[in-house]
């Protein structure tokens, strides 16, 4: 007589909060879902999570939460907030089983969410001149604040870190740079602190993407020898996106400035692909889904640090990549299958990413100017052209780059996973790319980027270590 055991059903009945669900929620959700942060409800304990169990299972099953727009199967970035199919199923199984609590002794405990700076003591702090009142009328607001630098000279920086004053409404921030005084004039013309600007900074700033912040993200701390320059007398611009709130909220955010500890050998510059790189006029007819494909040559070898596609409410999708002259090699950079203006970001590659000179940068974007687009600001749809306003549209890709140097592919731009040192390329797998990076550093005797066993050199022992993990996943 044979007994048939339904393994899936048995697992669903055994899954519980403390052992199985808490590790997922605490790692991927609690950074925003805790008191004083942007998440509308806290997820820090069993009772809080269980009260929204069905909601959590639903929004994770459709990919709405956690909010991460880039396709993780196309490319990877620092601070990815994604759930694996197994994690999504675990949440669903927990709800189906009645949301059992389990043994509190199995709970991993809340992560350490540091107060203040995440990267050290800043050299300077630039603060909003006065608090801004975000009215409790359940609307989004985009407000630009002008922060004079007043350093008295050009300053080399290694990092900028936004410190929000009110996490209940601070949704994200974009930093810019103005050397013309235009932003100061716009600020003076607006009776509120700062000035309102939806799509960008309201004019052609010296830099439209000098940095960015989203909840839970680490600031970009440039590697030694790499940095940016803040010119003497420049104003730092901070566009704050305040999310909807039912009550009045006050904010007084600031930016921590970290000076470079050594002279900058390679200055970060922002390459911009705009509508001038399109083969056709950037016009969106009403009632149509339009597609655009821009191309931009890459004249010399460069290393990419960050990338940020940008459009407004009619935008639907993005894909950015680079191809070799013979079209035999494609470097995937970012894919955003479902664009969401409210969750735009500035995405940092795990390691410096080389694009050789002679390659071509491609950007494909689609725009849904139909009544089926719930975010379309016009009803019925109207002709849409390039512009800064809510009813206008944009086609931009911002990419931070430096001149390429040998070994850049081994320079990390974010935390590295010490539990998987064999993943030299940072793609979450141990494969051919990692072996090639190891071999390029073979024989190194000190300060070796590919040293995996901690003996300060790259030898046969490192080769054996990587071969033992070849084909495995670091997830």
Secondary structure, DSSP 8 states (H G I E B T S, - for coil): ------HHHHHHHH--IIIIIHHHHHHHTTTTSSTTSSSSS--SSHHHHHHTHHHHHHHHHTT-SS---S-TTT---TT-----HHHHHHHHHHHHTT-----GGG--------SS-SS---SEEEE-SS-EEE-SSS--EEEEEEEE---SS-EEEEEEEEE-S-TTTEEEEEEEEESSSHHHHHHHHSSSSSEE-SSSSSS--SEEEEEEEETT-------TTEEEEE-TT-EEEEEEEE---SS-EEE--EEEEEE-SS--SEE-EEEEE-GGGBSS--EE-TTEEEEEEEEEE--S-EEEEEEEEE--TTEEEEEEEEE-TTS--EEEEEEESS--GGG---EEEEEEEEE-TT-EEEEEEEEEESTT-TT-SSSS---EEB-SSTT-B--EEEEEEEE--TTGGG-BSS---GGGTT-TT-SSB-SHHHHHHHHHTTT--SS-TT--SSSSS--HHHHHHHHHTTT-B--
